[in-house]
Amino acid sequence: MDAVFGDAIWQRLVVDFSGAVPVLLLSLAVPILYGRRVLTLMTSASKFRFTIFFIGVGVWGVLLIISAAISWALDPTSFTWSFNASAFVPLLAISIVVIPIQVASEELLYRGVIPQALGRAFRSDMLVIAIATLLFALPHLLNPEAKNQPLLALVTYSAISLSWVVAVWKWGGLEISLGAHLINNVFGILIVGYENSVVRTSPLWMTPAPDMTLTAVSSVITGVVWFAVLHYISRRWPELLKSSD
């Protein structure tokens, strides 16, 4: 791979995320095979709801910042300023292209195609949510940080997956999870990364490999707070999170 594509960080990111392209194309082809509009894979509304997308970005992004701030307050020495313009600038440029592709591929597959297919087989929404949650979490157990503590890693990724799946179910579309997933990956690749990450990157700050116990607890709390904030927004400003048009 290094000989063919090069070993610069941005080049490795392209290689790491290249598998997302066929997954994205396959997911987009599914509704077409059934004679449906591609939009029906993404939302129950008549058009893509950018307001809900940006709410997903904003709420999850604020939670990421709060979590990072708490981690820094508890141990400032764990955050190392690692900005390197020669690595960061091309990484930023290529991330604008490849991160949305990678995020869209996972969202359309795990919270679009799979839940809709499961919905045809099972009558229980809760069963569909549970299966979709696990199917998203299980592949992430191959990540380096998960190998030594797979149970805690399963809790971590299941908590994140569940919070996004329930939000999609509650508000009738992938817009909200697309937003959350996008800012989550942008934050981890460009802003605060950690050593031994599955994706080689050059963020502004670098931290040690995560403590999976703390990460699992943090993920559960983040998922609960995420949904609580969205519920408050939907009650306070119901027009912002309309489930359909």
VOPAGU-2260 file (C-alpha; in pm, 1 decimal, decimal comma):
REM VOPAGU-2260
SITE   aa  ch    i         X         Y         Z
SITE  MET   A    0       0,0       0,0       0,0
SITE  ASP   A    1     279,0     241,4      89,2
SITE  ALA   A    2     455,3     171,7    -239,6
SITE  VAL   A    3     139,8     231,9    -444,0
SITE  PHE   A    4     -33,8     513,3    -258,1
SITE  GLY   A    5     242,1     668,2     -48,3
SITE  ASP   A    6     272,5     688,0     329,0
SITE  ALA   A    7     170,0    1047,7     397,2
SITE  ILE   A    8    -106,1    1073,6     656,5
SITE  TRP   A    9    -361,2    1207,8     408,4
SITE  GLN   A   10    -275,8     924,8     167,9
SITE  ARG   A   11    -325,4     665,5     440,0
SITE  LEU   A   12    -662,3     819,5     523,4
SITE  VAL   A   13    -770,6     775,8     161,5
SITE  VAL   A   14    -663,4     410,4     173,2
SITE  ASP   A   15    -832,8     348,9     510,3
SITE  PHE   A   16   -1162,5     499,4     391,2
SITE  SER   A   17   -1155,0     361,7      35,5
SITE  GLY   A   18   -1374,5      69,4     139,1
SITE  ALA   A   19   -1655,2     315,3     213,5
SITE  VAL   A   20   -1711,6     388,8    -156,9
SITE  PRO   A   21   -1856,2      48,3    -260,5
SITE  VAL   A   22   -2061,2      35,2      60,7
SITE  LEU   A   23   -2206,6     377,6     -17,7
SITE  LEU   A   24   -2285,6     285,0    -378,2
SITE  LEU   A   25   -2443,5     -45,3    -274,0
SITE  SER   A   26   -2659,5     126,1     -11,7
SITE  LEU   A   27   -2776,1     388,6    -259,5
SITE  ALA   A   28   -2862,3     115,6    -510,1
SITE  VAL   A   29   -3094,8     -70,9    -271,3
SITE  PRO   A   30   -3396,2     165,9    -290,5
SITE  ILE   A   31   -3352,2     192,0    -667,9
SITE  LEU   A   32   -3381,2    -187,2    -697,9
SITE  TYR   A   33   -3714,4    -164,7    -516,5
SITE  GLY   A   34   -3836,1     120,0    -736,5
SITE  ARG   A   35   -3810,8     374,7    -455,1
SITE  ARG   A   36   -3656,3     718,7    -437,7
SITE  VAL   A   37   -3311,2     722,3    -278,9
SITE  LEU   A   38   -3440,1     991,1     -42,5
SITE  THR   A   39   -3667,8     731,8     124,1
SITE  LEU   A   40   -3354,9     558,7     251,5
SITE  MET   A   41   -3256,5     875,3     436,8
SITE  THR   A   42   -3572,8    1035,8     566,5
SITE  SER   A   43   -3947,0    1003,5     605,7
SITE  ALA   A   44   -3982,8    1368,1     502,2
SITE  SER   A   45   -4034,2    1495,0     148,7
SITE  LYS   A   46   -3685,8    1649,3     143,4
SITE  PHE   A   47   -3358,9    1628,6     333,7
SITE  ARG   A   48   -3398,4    1831,9     654,2
SITE  PHE   A   49   -3082,0    2036,4     693,9
SITE  THR   A   50   -3210,7    2194,4    1016,4
SITE  ILE   A   51   -3215,9    1853,9    1186,0
SITE  PHE   A   52   -2875,9    1769,4    1034,1
SITE  PHE   A   53   -2718,8    2081,6    1185,9
SITE  ILE   A   54   -2886,9    2013,5    1521,2
SITE  GLY   A   55   -2715,9    1674,2    1514,4
SITE  VAL   A   56   -2384,0    1841,6    1438,0
SITE  GLY   A   57   -2430,2    2106,8    1705,8
SITE  VAL   A   58   -2552,1    1893,3    1994,8
SITE  TRP   A   59   -2303,4    1610,4    1945,4
SITE  GLY   A   60   -2023,3    1858,7    1878,8
SITE  VAL   A   61   -2089,0    2042,8    2205,3
SITE  LEU   A   62   -2091,8    1712,2    2393,3
SITE  LEU   A   63   -1754,6    1621,6    2240,0
SITE  ILE   A   64   -1608,0    1955,1    2346,5
SITE  ILE   A   65   -1744,4    1916,9    2700,2
SITE  SER   A   66   -1606,7    1563,2    2725,0
SITE  ALA   A   67   -1264,5    1676,4    2602,2
SITE  ALA   A   68   -1268,0    1971,8    2842,3
SITE  ILE   A   69   -1345,2    1743,9    3137,4
SITE  SER   A   70   -1064,3    1507,5    3034,1
SITE  TRP   A   71    -823,6    1800,3    3009,9
SITE  ALA   A   72    -930,8    1937,5    3349,7
SITE  LEU   A   73    -871,7    1597,7    3510,8
SITE  ASP   A   74    -532,2    1547,9    3345,6
SITE  PRO   A   75    -392,6    1841,5    3144,2
SITE  THR   A   76     -67,7    1653,6    3075,2
SITE  SER   A   77    -254,9    1394,9    2867,9
SITE  PHE   A   78    -318,4    1654,0    2594,0
SITE  THR   A   79     -19,2    1718,8    2369,5
SITE  TRP   A   80     -29,1    1998,6    2112,3
SITE  SER   A   81      71,9    1818,7    1793,2
SITE  PHE   A   82      -7,4    2063,7    1513,6
SITE  ASN   A   83     210,9    2007,8    1209,9
SITE  ALA   A   84     110,4    2226,9     917,3
SITE  SER   A   85     275,6    2008,0     654,6
SITE  ALA   A   86      68,2    1710,3     771,1
SITE  PHE   A   87    -247,8    1886,0     892,8
SITE  VAL   A   88    -324,5    2103,2     587,8
SITE  PRO   A   89    -338,2    1820,7     329,7
SITE  LEU   A   90    -520,2    1604,8     585,2
SITE  LEU   A   91    -781,1    1878,9     627,0
SITE  ALA   A   92    -819,2    1914,6     250,2
SITE  ILE   A   93    -871,5    1543,0     186,4
SITE  SER   A   94   -1092,1    1503,9     493,7
SITE  ILE   A   95   -1346,4    1740,3     339,3
SITE  VAL   A   96   -1398,5    1474,5      71,6
SITE  VAL   A   97   -1339,8    1137,8     236,2
SITE  ILE   A   98   -1498,3    1182,9     581,2
SITE  PRO   A   99   -1847,5    1262,5     442,4
SITE  ILE   A  100   -1821,0     958,3     212,9
SITE  GLN   A  101   -1719,8     730,8     500,6
SITE  VAL   A  102   -1987,5     866,2     733,5
SITE  ALA   A  103   -2260,8     847,6     468,7
SITE  SER   A  104   -2168,9     486,4     385,3
SITE  GLU   A  105   -2203,0     374,1     748,2
SITE  GLU   A  106   -2518,5     571,7     815,0
SITE  LEU   A  107   -2698,1     457,3     500,7
SITE  LEU   A  108   -2605,1      94,7     568,1
SITE  TYR   A  109   -2643,6      63,4     945,6
SITE  ARG   A  110   -2923,7     312,3    1006,7
SITE  GLY   A  111   -3086,9     307,5     664,4
SITE  VAL   A  112   -3074,8     -19,6     471,0
SITE  ILE   A  113   -3045,4    -259,1     765,5
SITE  PRO   A  114   -3322,1    -114,9     988,9
SITE  GLN   A  115   -3559,8     -80,7     695,7
SITE  ALA   A  116   -3491,0    -442,1     593,5
SITE  LEU   A  117   -3533,2    -560,6     952,0
SITE  GLY   A  118   -3856,0    -364,0     975,1
SITE  ARG   A  119   -3999,3    -586,3     703,0
SITE  ALA   A  120   -3908,2    -899,4     899,3
SITE  PHE   A  121   -3997,0    -796,9    1256,0
SITE  ARG   A  122   -4295,8    -611,1    1395,5
SITE  SER   A  123   -4112,9    -483,4    1702,4
SITE  ASP   A  124   -3939,8    -146,2    1665,0
SITE  MET   A  125   -3739,4    -217,0    1979,8
SITE  LEU   A  126   -3604,7    -542,5    1834,8
SITE  VAL   A  127   -3505,1    -364,3    1514,2
SITE  ILE   A  128   -3329,0     -93,1    1716,8
SITE  ALA   A  129   -3145,7    -353,3    1927,0
SITE  ILE   A  130   -3023,3    -551,0    1624,6
SITE  ALA   A  131   -2920,3    -238,4    1432,3
SITE  THR   A  132   -2733,3    -114,7    1740,1
SITE  LEU   A  133   -2531,6    -435,3    1772,5
SITE  LEU   A  134   -2461,2    -465,1    1400,1
SITE  PHE   A  135   -2300,2    -120,4    1404,2
SITE  ALA   A  136   -2105,0    -187,2    1723,0
SITE  LEU   A  137   -1962,3    -531,1    1639,3
SITE  PRO   A  138   -1731,1    -432,1    1348,2
SITE  HIS   A  139   -1579,7    -161,4    1568,8
SITE  LEU   A  140   -1452,1    -431,8    1805,1
SITE  LEU   A  141   -1173,6    -482,0    1549,4
SITE  ASN   A  142   -1036,4    -138,1    1640,8
SITE  PRO   A  143    -699,9    -148,7    1825,2
SITE  GLU   A  144    -836,9      -2,6    2149,8
SITE  ALA   A  145   -1103,2    -274,6    2163,2
SITE  LYS   A  146    -880,9    -579,8    2138,6
SITE  ASN   A  147    -775,0    -601,0    2503,5
SITE  GLN   A  148   -1115,0    -510,8    2651,8
SITE  PRO   A  149   -1379,5    -616,5    2398,8
SITE  LEU   A  150   -1670,0    -612,5    2646,4
SITE  LEU   A  151   -1605,8    -252,9    2747,3
SITE  ALA   A  152   -1556,0    -163,0    2383,1
SITE  LEU   A  153   -1889,3    -325,5    2301,1
SITE  VAL   A  154   -2056,3    -111,4    2569,0
SITE  THR   A  155   -1884,9     198,7    2428,9
SITE  TYR   A  156   -1986,8     150,5    2068,9
SITE  SER   A  157   -2330,9      15,4    2154,5
SITE  ALA   A  158   -2406,1     323,9    2364,9
SITE  ILE   A  159   -2312,1     553,6    2076,8
SITE  SER   A  160   -2496,1     341,7    1821,6
SITE  LEU   A  161   -2809,2     316,0    2036,8
SITE  SER   A  162   -2825,8     690,8    2093,3
SITE  TRP   A  163   -2806,9     754,7    1718,9
SITE  VAL   A  164   -3045,6     474,2    1620,2
SITE  VAL   A  165   -3309,8     589,2    1868,1
SITE  ALA   A  166   -3275,7     949,0    1745,3
SITE  VAL   A  167   -3326,7     832,1    1385,7
SITE  TRP   A  168   -3633,3     631,7    1489,4
SITE  LYS   A  169   -3772,9     913,5    1704,1
SITE  TRP   A  170   -3731,4    1192,1    1449,7
SITE  GLY   A  171   -3786,3     995,8    1131,7
SITE  GLY   A  172   -3464,1    1022,0     938,9
SITE  LEU   A  173   -3087,9     990,3     913,8
SITE  GLU   A  174   -3030,2    1365,1     910,0
SITE  ILE   A  175   -2966,4    1379,7    1283,0
SITE  SER   A  176   -2728,3    1082,6    1300,1
SITE  LEU   A  177   -2547,6    1194,5     984,7
SITE  GLY   A  178   -2476,1    1523,4    1158,7
SITE  ALA   A  179   -2362,3    1361,2    1482,2
SITE  HIS   A  180   -2149,3    1099,8    1307,1
SITE  LEU   A  181   -1986,8    1359,0    1081,4
SITE  ILE   A  182   -1878,0    1589,6    1363,8
SITE  ASN   A  183   -1769,1    1288,3    1570,1
SITE  ASN   A  184   -1526,6    1172,6    1300,1
SITE  VAL   A  185   -1409,6    1523,4    1212,3
SITE  PHE   A  186   -1334,9    1587,8    1580,9
SITE  GLY   A  187   -1144,5    1260,8    1625,3
SITE  ILE   A  188    -940,5    1294,0    1305,5
SITE  LEU   A  189    -866,7    1666,3    1303,1
SITE  ILE   A  190    -913,1    1808,2    1654,0
SITE  VAL   A  191    -840,6    1560,8    1935,3
SITE  GLY   A  192    -704,1    1221,0    1838,5
SITE  TYR   A  193    -550,7     941,2    2039,0
SITE  GLU   A  194    -254,6     709,8    2003,3
SITE  ASN   A  195    -308,4     366,4    1848,8
SITE  SER   A  196    -619,6     486,5    1667,4
SITE  VAL   A  197    -757,2     268,8    1389,5
SITE  VAL   A  198    -717,8     570,0    1157,6
SITE  ARG   A  199    -371,2     724,0    1137,5
SITE  THR   A  200    -412,2    1099,5    1170,3
SITE  SER   A  201    -244,0    1428,0    1263,3
SITE  PRO   A  202    -487,2    1621,4    1487,5
SITE  LEU   A  203    -433,3    1946,5    1672,5
SITE  TRP   A  204    -407,5    1761,3    2003,0
SITE  MET   A  205    -299,5    1404,5    2068,9
SITE  THR   A  206    -393,7    1200,7    2377,1
SITE  PRO   A  207    -288,0     855,4    2499,0
SITE  ALA   A  208    -479,8     542,1    2403,3
SITE  PRO   A  209    -817,8     556,9    2579,5
SITE  ASP   A  210    -896,2     393,4    2911,4
SITE  MET   A  211   -1185,8     174,9    2801,7
SITE  THR   A  212   -1358,5     180,2    3141,2
SITE  LEU   A  213   -1375,8     558,3    3141,2
SITE  THR   A  214   -1461,3     560,9    2772,3
SITE  ALA   A  215   -1751,7     320,3    2822,5
SITE  VAL   A  216   -1891,7     526,2    3110,8
SITE  SER   A  217   -1844,3     848,2    2914,4
SITE  SER   A  218   -2020,0     702,4    2608,7
SITE  VAL   A  219   -2322,8     593,4    2811,8
SITE  ILE   A  220   -2349,3     934,3    2978,6
SITE  THR   A  221   -2302,6    1114,5    2645,9
SITE  GLY   A  222   -2575,2     904,3    2485,0
SITE  VAL   A  223   -2819,5     979,9    2764,9
SITE  VAL   A  224   -2740,5    1353,0    2765,1
SITE  TRP   A  225   -2764,0    1362,9    2383,9
SITE  PHE   A  226   -3113,5    1224,1    2385,1
SITE  ALA   A  227   -3219,1    1441,9    2680,6
SITE  VAL   A  228   -3103,4    1756,6    2500,9
SITE  LEU   A  229   -3280,7    1655,3    2180,1
SITE  HIS   A  230   -3597,3    1580,3    2375,0
SITE  TYR   A  231   -3579,0    1925,7    2535,9
SITE  ILE   A  232   -3530,9    2090,3    2195,4
SITE  SER   A  233   -3825,7    1898,1    2050,9
SITE  ARG   A  234   -4047,6    2010,5    2340,2
SITE  ARG   A  235   -3923,3    2369,4    2349,8
SITE  TRP   A  236   -3903,9    2426,6    1972,9
SITE  PRO   A  237   -4109,6    2147,4    1812,2
SITE  GLU   A  238   -4080,8    2297,2    1464,5
SITE  LEU   A  239   -3704,7    2231,0    1463,6
SITE  LEU   A  240   -3731,7    1853,6    1499,5
SITE  LYS   A  241   -4044,2    1776,0    1299,4
SITE  SER   A  242   -4055,0    1405,5    1221,4
SITE  SER   A  243   -4188,1    1473,6     871,2
SITE  ASP   A  244   -4292,8    1753,0     635,7
